[in-house]
Amino acid sequence: MTTAIPIIDLSGLETASGRARIGKDFDRAYGASGFAYVANHGVPKEAIDAVFAVSARFHALPEPAKRAIAVNRHHRGYLGFASGTDRASNIEAAAHPNLSESFIKLYEPGIKLYEPGAAGSSANPLDGPNQWPEGLAGFKDTVLTYEAHLERLARALVRIMADVIAGDAAALDPAFERPTSWLRLLHYPARPANAPPGLYGSAPHTDFGAFTFLAQDAAGGLQVRAPDGEWIDVPPRPGTFIVNTGEAVPVWSGGRWRSTPHRVVNPKGRERYSVAYFFDPGFDTMIRPLGSCRSGNTVAGFRFGDHVMSQLDATYDYREADAGG
C-alpha cells in the first residue's frame, strides 16, 4: 500500500529533548519512505523567496549570457537544456535527456587546484572555481546567504542521523569536515503537448550522497516511488523543504534507512523552478556501515568521490567533450 510522505516538525532542534523526538521521526520516515517534508526548519522565508527571485532572473537571461559561464570541468556554472541523460540509473533506462537547465555552485575548495604531480595539490577533480553571471545585482550574495542557512540546517540533521544510526552524534563529523556541497538553481519548461514516453525533467534516479534539501515552487512535478512501486506526487507545501536521503545513507545505516527513487515530470502548461541543495560527504570519504551496523554486515563500501565522478561521467554531455580533449 502506498505510503504518504510524512511531515517532520523541526521545532526544538536546539534542545536535547527536541533532537530526541526528531530522531525518532527521522527513523520512521527514512526507514519507510526515504523522503519527508521538514517544517519549522529555521531558514527565513525572505532567503528562500530571494533565491527563487534571482534564479528566475538568471534563467531569463539570453542564452549567450548564460553560456558565458557554461559548466566547467569542475562541474560549476550553467548546464543548458537537455545536456544530461541519466545513463547510470539502474531504475529506468533513460530514453531522452533531462528537460531542464540549471546554475550549479559547489563548495569553495580553499586549496590549490589540481596539477598532476604538484606537491600539496588536491587530486579532487571537483576542486575549482565557481562561476558567477555578470550583470545580475545581488545574485552571488543571495545564493551564498541561502547556502549558509542550508548548511547550518544540514549539519544539524547529519548529527541527528548519526545519533540514530550509530548512537553517536559525532560519528559522521569527519566525513563532513570538508563536505561536497552542491547548490542547483533549476528551471524546467512546460511539458510539450507532444512529449514522447520517457521524457522527464529529471529521469528516475537516486541521489549520490547524504541529504538533499529541495525547495519547489507551486508548479509541482516531483514524484517519488513508493515501496509498492507506485509513483506518487510530492506537491509543494508552504514553509517546508522536501528532504531525501542519498546512496551513502543505506550503507551507513546497514540498510535501516532508504534512498528512494524519484523523478520530475514537467507540468503541462507552466514552467517549474526549484532549488536543490545537496549536502554530501567529503570526496575522499569511505562509505561503510557505522557503529553496530557493521556487525555481520557484508555491504561493500565505496569511496564517495569515485562514485560521484562515475555518475557525472555517465550523465553529462560536457564530460564526454572534456574527456575528448
C-alpha positions as CSV (number, residue, x, y, z in Angstrom):
1,M,0.0,0.0,0.0
2,T,1.3,3.4,-0.9
3,T,2.7,5.5,2.0
4,A,2.1,9.2,2.2
5,I,5.2,11.5,2.5
6,P,5.5,12.3,6.3
7,I,5.9,15.8,7.7
8,I,8.6,16.3,10.4
9,D,8.5,19.2,12.7
10,L,12.0,20.5,13.4
11,S,11.0,22.9,16.2
12,G,13.1,22.2,19.3
13,L,16.1,21.3,17.2
14,E,18.3,23.3,19.6
15,T,17.3,21.2,22.6
16,A,18.2,17.6,23.6
17,S,14.5,16.6,24.0
18,G,13.7,18.1,20.7
19,R,16.5,16.3,18.9
20,A,15.4,13.0,20.5
21,R,11.9,13.4,19.2
22,I,13.1,14.5,15.8
23,G,15.5,11.5,15.7
24,K,12.5,9.1,16.2
25,D,10.6,10.9,13.5
26,F,13.6,10.6,11.1
27,D,14.0,6.9,11.9
28,R,10.4,6.3,10.9
29,A,10.4,8.5,7.8
30,Y,13.7,7.4,6.3
31,G,13.2,3.8,7.2
32,A,9.9,3.8,5.4
33,S,9.9,6.3,2.5
34,G,13.3,7.9,2.3
35,F,11.5,11.3,1.9
36,A,9.9,13.8,4.3
37,Y,8.7,17.3,4.4
38,V,10.5,19.3,7.1
39,A,8.7,22.2,8.8
40,N,9.9,24.9,11.2
41,H,13.4,24.5,9.8
42,G,14.6,28.0,10.7
43,V,15.5,29.1,7.2
44,P,14.0,32.6,6.7
45,K,11.2,32.9,4.1
46,E,12.9,36.0,2.9
47,A,16.1,34.0,2.0
48,I,14.0,31.4,0.1
49,D,12.0,34.0,-1.8
50,A,15.2,35.8,-2.7
51,V,16.9,32.8,-4.1
52,F,13.9,31.9,-6.3
53,A,13.8,35.5,-7.5
54,V,17.5,35.5,-8.6
55,S,17.0,32.1,-10.1
56,A,14.2,33.4,-12.3
57,R,16.3,36.4,-13.3
58,F,19.3,34.2,-14.2
59,H,17.2,31.8,-16.3
60,A,15.5,34.8,-18.1
61,L,18.9,35.9,-19.4
62,P,19.6,35.5,-23.1
63,E,21.2,32.2,-23.9
64,P,24.6,33.7,-24.8
65,A,24.8,35.4,-21.4
66,K,24.2,32.0,-19.7
67,R,26.6,30.2,-22.0
68,A,29.3,32.7,-21.0
69,I,29.6,30.7,-17.8
70,A,29.0,27.2,-19.3
71,V,29.7,24.5,-16.9
72,N,33.5,23.9,-16.4
73,R,35.3,20.6,-15.8
74,H,34.8,21.1,-12.1
75,H,31.0,20.9,-12.6
76,R,30.4,24.6,-11.8
77,G,28.4,27.0,-13.9
78,Y,25.5,26.8,-16.4
79,L,24.1,23.5,-17.7
80,G,21.9,24.1,-20.7
81,F,18.7,22.3,-21.7
82,A,18.9,18.6,-22.5
83,S,22.6,18.4,-21.6
84,G,22.3,15.5,-19.2
85,T,21.0,11.9,-19.7
86,D,20.7,9.6,-16.7
87,R,22.6,6.7,-18.3
88,A,23.8,5.4,-15.0
89,S,20.4,5.0,-13.5
90,N,19.5,1.4,-12.5
91,I,15.8,2.4,-12.1
92,E,14.8,3.1,-15.7
93,A,16.9,3.3,-18.8
94,A,16.8,6.9,-19.9
95,A,15.3,7.4,-23.3
96,H,15.8,11.1,-23.5
97,P,17.9,13.9,-22.0
98,N,16.5,15.7,-18.9
99,L,14.3,18.6,-19.9
100,S,15.8,21.2,-17.6
101,E,18.6,23.8,-17.3
102,S,20.4,24.8,-14.2
103,F,23.0,27.0,-12.5
104,I,25.4,25.0,-10.3
105,K,27.5,26.2,-7.5
106,L,29.8,23.9,-5.5
107,Y,31.7,24.3,-2.2
108,E,34.6,26.6,-2.0
109,P,37.7,24.3,-2.0
110,G,40.1,26.7,-0.3
111,I,43.1,24.7,-1.5
112,K,45.2,24.5,-4.6
113,L,43.7,23.4,-7.9
114,Y,44.8,20.0,-9.1
115,E,48.0,19.9,-11.0
116,P,49.3,16.4,-11.8
117,G,52.4,15.7,-9.8
118,A,52.4,19.1,-8.0
119,A,53.3,18.8,-4.3
120,G,50.4,19.7,-2.0
121,S,47.8,19.9,-4.7
122,S,44.4,18.2,-4.4
123,A,43.6,15.3,-6.7
124,N,39.9,16.1,-6.3
125,P,38.7,16.9,-9.9
126,L,35.8,18.9,-8.5
127,D,38.0,21.4,-6.8
128,G,38.0,24.6,-8.8
129,P,36.5,28.0,-9.3
130,N,32.8,28.7,-9.2
131,Q,31.4,30.8,-12.0
132,W,29.1,33.8,-11.5
133,P,26.9,35.6,-14.0
134,E,27.7,39.2,-14.8
135,G,25.2,42.0,-14.6
136,L,22.8,40.4,-12.0
137,A,23.0,42.6,-9.0
138,G,22.8,40.7,-5.7
139,F,22.9,37.3,-7.4
140,K,26.1,36.0,-5.7
141,D,25.3,37.4,-2.2
142,T,21.7,36.0,-2.3
143,V,23.0,32.5,-3.3
144,L,25.7,32.5,-0.6
145,T,23.3,33.6,2.1
146,Y,20.8,30.9,1.2
147,E,23.5,28.3,1.1
148,A,24.8,29.3,4.5
149,H,21.3,28.8,6.0
150,L,21.0,25.4,4.4
151,E,24.5,24.3,5.5
152,R,23.7,25.0,9.2
153,L,20.5,23.0,8.9
154,A,22.2,20.2,7.1
155,R,24.9,19.8,9.7
156,A,22.3,19.6,12.4
157,L,20.4,16.9,10.6
158,V,23.5,14.9,9.8
159,R,24.2,14.8,13.6
160,I,20.7,13.6,14.3
161,M,21.1,10.9,11.6
162,A,24.5,9.8,13.1
163,D,23.0,9.6,16.6
164,V,20.1,7.4,15.4
165,I,22.2,5.1,13.3
166,A,25.4,4.9,15.3
167,G,24.4,6.1,18.8
168,D,27.0,8.9,18.4
169,A,26.1,12.3,17.1
170,A,29.7,12.9,16.2
171,A,30.2,9.7,14.2
172,L,29.9,11.4,10.8
173,D,31.7,14.6,11.7
174,P,35.0,13.5,10.0
175,A,33.0,12.8,6.8
176,F,31.7,16.3,6.7
177,E,34.7,18.3,7.8
178,R,35.1,19.4,4.1
179,P,31.7,18.4,2.6
180,T,30.9,18.0,-1.0
181,S,28.0,20.5,-1.1
182,W,26.1,21.5,-4.2
183,L,23.5,24.1,-4.9
184,R,21.4,24.0,-8.1
185,L,19.0,26.6,-9.4
186,L,16.8,24.6,-11.7
187,H,14.4,25.7,-14.4
188,Y,12.0,23.2,-16.2
189,P,10.0,24.4,-19.2
190,A,6.4,23.3,-19.6
191,R,5.9,19.8,-20.8
192,P,5.5,19.7,-24.6
193,A,2.0,18.7,-25.8
194,N,3.5,16.0,-28.0
195,A,6.0,14.8,-25.3
196,P,7.1,11.2,-26.1
197,P,7.1,8.5,-23.4
198,G,10.1,8.7,-21.1
199,L,10.6,12.4,-21.4
200,Y,11.3,13.8,-17.9
201,G,12.5,17.0,-16.4
202,S,14.7,14.6,-14.3
203,A,14.6,10.9,-15.1
204,P,14.1,8.4,-12.3
205,H,17.2,8.3,-10.1
206,T,18.5,8.2,-6.6
207,D,20.9,11.0,-5.2
208,F,24.6,10.4,-4.7
209,G,25.3,11.1,-1.1
210,A,23.7,12.1,2.2
211,F,20.9,14.7,2.3
212,T,19.1,16.7,-0.4
213,F,17.1,19.7,0.5
214,L,14.6,20.8,-2.1
215,A,12.6,24.0,-2.3
216,Q,10.0,23.9,-5.1
217,D,7.6,26.4,-6.5
218,A,3.8,25.9,-6.8
219,A,4.0,24.1,-10.2
220,G,4.6,20.6,-8.7
221,G,6.1,17.8,-10.8
222,L,8.2,15.9,-8.2
223,Q,7.3,12.3,-7.9
224,V,8.6,9.6,-5.5
225,R,8.4,5.8,-6.0
226,A,6.6,4.3,-3.0
227,P,7.6,0.9,-1.6
228,D,4.8,-0.8,-3.6
229,G,6.3,0.6,-6.8
230,E,3.7,3.3,-7.4
231,W,4.8,6.8,-8.4
232,I,3.2,9.3,-6.1
233,D,3.1,13.1,-6.3
234,V,5.1,15.2,-3.8
235,P,3.3,18.5,-4.0
236,P,4.8,21.7,-2.6
237,R,3.8,22.5,1.0
238,P,4.3,26.2,2.0
239,G,7.0,26.6,4.7
240,T,8.7,23.3,4.1
241,F,11.6,21.6,2.4
242,I,11.5,18.2,0.9
243,V,14.4,16.3,2.4
244,N,15.6,12.9,1.0
245,T,18.5,10.6,1.6
246,G,21.1,9.6,-0.9
247,E,23.0,6.5,-1.7
248,A,25.5,6.8,1.2
249,V,22.8,6.5,3.8
250,P,21.6,2.9,3.3
251,V,25.3,1.9,3.6
252,W,25.9,3.9,6.7
253,S,22.7,2.5,8.3
254,G,23.2,-1.1,7.2
255,G,20.0,-0.9,5.2
256,R,18.0,0.6,8.0
257,W,17.3,3.8,6.1
258,R,16.4,4.0,2.4
259,S,17.5,6.0,-0.6
260,T,14.3,6.3,-2.7
261,P,14.0,6.7,-6.4
262,H,12.3,10.0,-7.6
263,R,11.7,11.9,-10.8
264,V,10.4,15.2,-12.1
265,V,7.6,15.1,-14.7
266,N,7.4,18.6,-16.1
267,P,4.0,20.2,-15.5
268,K,1.7,20.9,-18.5
269,G,1.2,24.5,-19.4
270,R,3.6,26.1,-16.9
271,E,7.3,26.4,-16.1
272,R,8.7,24.9,-12.9
273,Y,11.5,26.3,-10.7
274,S,13.2,24.5,-7.8
275,V,16.3,25.0,-5.7
276,A,18.2,21.9,-4.7
277,Y,20.9,21.8,-2.0
278,F,22.9,18.6,-1.7
279,F,25.0,18.1,1.5
280,D,27.3,15.2,0.8
281,P,30.4,13.8,2.5
282,G,34.0,14.7,1.6
283,F,35.4,13.5,-1.7
284,D,37.8,11.0,-0.1
285,T,35.3,9.7,2.5
286,M,35.0,5.9,2.5
287,I,31.3,5.0,2.9
288,R,31.0,2.0,5.2
289,P,28.4,0.8,7.8
290,L,28.5,2.8,11.0
291,G,28.7,1.5,14.6
292,S,26.6,-1.5,15.3
293,C,25.5,-1.6,11.7
294,R,29.0,-3.1,10.9
295,S,28.3,-6.3,12.8
296,G,27.8,-9.1,10.4
297,N,27.2,-6.6,7.5
298,T,28.6,-7.6,4.2
299,V,27.6,-4.4,2.3
300,A,30.5,-3.3,0.1
301,G,31.7,0.2,0.9
302,F,32.8,2.8,-1.7
303,R,34.9,5.9,-1.9
304,F,32.4,8.8,-2.3
305,G,34.5,10.7,-4.9
306,D,34.8,7.7,-7.1
307,H,31.0,7.2,-7.1
308,V,30.3,10.9,-7.8
309,M,32.7,11.0,-10.8
310,S,31.3,7.8,-12.3
311,Q,27.8,9.3,-12.1
312,L,28.8,12.6,-13.6
313,D,30.8,11.0,-16.4
314,A,27.9,8.8,-17.3
315,T,25.3,11.6,-17.3
316,Y,26.6,14.9,-18.7
317,D,27.4,15.7,-22.3
318,Y,30.2,18.1,-21.3
319,R,32.1,15.3,-19.6
320,E,32.4,13.4,-22.9
321,A,33.7,16.6,-24.6
322,D,36.1,17.1,-21.8
323,A,37.4,13.5,-21.9
324,G,38.0,14.0,-25.6
325,G,40.3,17.0,-25.0
